[in-house]
Amino acid sequence: MRRLKVRREIAIGGCAVSESNEPVHTRLAELAAPYARSQVVDLGCGAGPTLRAVSKLAPEVSLVGIDRSEESLRRARIALTKHSGPTTEIVADLSDPLPCADASADVVLSYNTIECLPDPHRLLLEVARVLRPGGRAIMAHVDFDSMVVAGAGTDLDRRVCHAFADDVQGWMDHADGRMGRKLGMLLARSPLTLVSVEPLLAWSTEFSGHAKERIGQIRKALLSAARHGRASVDPAEVEAWFAAVCEADRLGGFFFSELAFIAVAERPSEEQLISEDTRPARDGRVSRRDGNQASGRSAAA
Ligand SMILES: C[S@@+](CC[C@H](N)C(=O)[O-])C[C@H]1O[C@@H](n2cnc3c(N)ncnc32)[C@H](O)[C@@H]1O
């Protein structure tokens, strides 16, 4: 079969074609920058890609990366060496109280970390404590359960993707492959006020860049799961799937997509809290919002 020729471009509607995973970090930084006056905190910062993106838009602000992996924090420190403002890397477990003073942060960010916490609501209580009044929480997560790979047959593609979404990898305390779709609801149930939820789609018709990296992660995670006796797909099937993905790419039939959600919430200012207190009591229900009402934009560029 002849290889299909595919032009790579930003799709109409603002979906991101992903060479690396940069679009999501850039979007997080765009959302953070208008509020980043003195301090931005990244929970589960890893090697620092989000903080590096924030640094480009807010070069003077104090950047704080928190992670329990010392090796990741070492890489984050290197990634932030060109930042003009102060940078701090803190080794801490996000299941514990955050190592930050009350009302000390303008923005608290997190990408692809909150699924690892058995009690994400507890973390959001801490985020509300740490944010200054009027400060913003920007929580983002891939919804791994809705990831799409077209490479092998339908059944194997589905089973592999779902096994990855459900797998509690060795470095995780917990996994929730449906965290992306739950972020808005979690923030709406926290002491913060939900401002927006927006989708960001990464997709590729070529087995390269971020798509290749993610498929490599899936293969590695599921082979490791099998070695540790927690696999729902056996190693021979994982390798057959991987070979089929490579073959699909060779024949021009490969497709990959993953959908991230970015939920933004605000710690009410003192004035907002006072006016809420003087308003007639409501029925306590969280108001429902659809994508258009909740989001200032329907999709990220
Ligand atoms: C998937 S990585 C994402 C890293 C980074 N946000 C990024 O976008 O590349 C998840 C990160 O969360 C950290 N992590 C997971 N559970 C944690 C916990 N309980 N406390 C602190 N860090 C945690 C891991 O060490 C890892 O660096």
PDBQT file of the ligand as one rigid body, heavy atoms in Angstrom, charges set to zero:
ROOT
HETATM    1  C1  LIG A 401       3.319  12.247  34.622  1.00  0.00    +0.000 C 
HETATM    2  S1  LIG A 401       4.486  13.152  35.551  1.00  0.00    +0.000 S 
HETATM    3  C2  LIG A 401       4.095  14.819  35.025  1.00  0.00    +0.000 C 
HETATM    4  C3  LIG A 401       5.240  15.740  35.265  1.00  0.00    +0.000 C 
HETATM    5  C4  LIG A 401       5.073  17.160  34.741  1.00  0.00    +0.000 C 
HETATM    6  N1  LIG A 401       3.903  17.811  35.312  1.00  0.00    +0.000 N 
HETATM    7  C5  LIG A 401       5.022  17.192  33.220  1.00  0.00    +0.000 C 
HETATM    8  O1  LIG A 401       4.085  17.765  32.674  1.00  0.00    +0.000 OA
HETATM    9  O2  LIG A 401       5.937  16.670  32.587  1.00  0.00    +0.000 OA
HETATM   10  C6  LIG A 401       3.822  13.102  37.197  1.00  0.00    +0.000 C 
HETATM   11  C7  LIG A 401       4.768  13.697  38.230  1.00  0.00    +0.000 C 
HETATM   12  O3  LIG A 401       4.118  13.683  39.496  1.00  0.00    +0.000 OA
HETATM   13  C8  LIG A 401       5.029  13.255  40.489  1.00  0.00    +0.000 C 
HETATM   14  N2  LIG A 401       4.247  12.657  41.583  1.00  0.00    +0.000 N 
HETATM   15  C9  LIG A 401       3.404  11.610  41.510  1.00  0.00    +0.000 A 
HETATM   16  N3  LIG A 401       2.861  11.349  42.705  1.00  0.00    +0.000 NA
HETATM   17  C10 LIG A 401       3.355  12.286  43.552  1.00  0.00    +0.000 A 
HETATM   18  C11 LIG A 401       3.163  12.551  44.932  1.00  0.00    +0.000 A 
HETATM   19  N4  LIG A 401       2.335  11.806  45.697  1.00  0.00    +0.000 N 
HETATM   20  N5  LIG A 401       3.837  13.580  45.485  1.00  0.00    +0.000 NA
HETATM   21  C12 LIG A 401       4.671  14.344  44.746  1.00  0.00    +0.000 A 
HETATM   22  N6  LIG A 401       4.901  14.140  43.439  1.00  0.00    +0.000 NA
HETATM   23  C13 LIG A 401       4.240  13.121  42.836  1.00  0.00    +0.000 A 
HETATM   24  C14 LIG A 401       5.957  12.295  39.785  1.00  0.00    +0.000 C 
HETATM   25  O4  LIG A 401       7.202  12.194  40.454  1.00  0.00    +0.000 OA
HETATM   26  C15 LIG A 401       6.061  12.927  38.401  1.00  0.00    +0.000 C 
HETATM   27  O5  LIG A 401       7.153  13.804  38.305  1.00  0.00    +0.000 OA
ENDROOT
TORSDOF 0
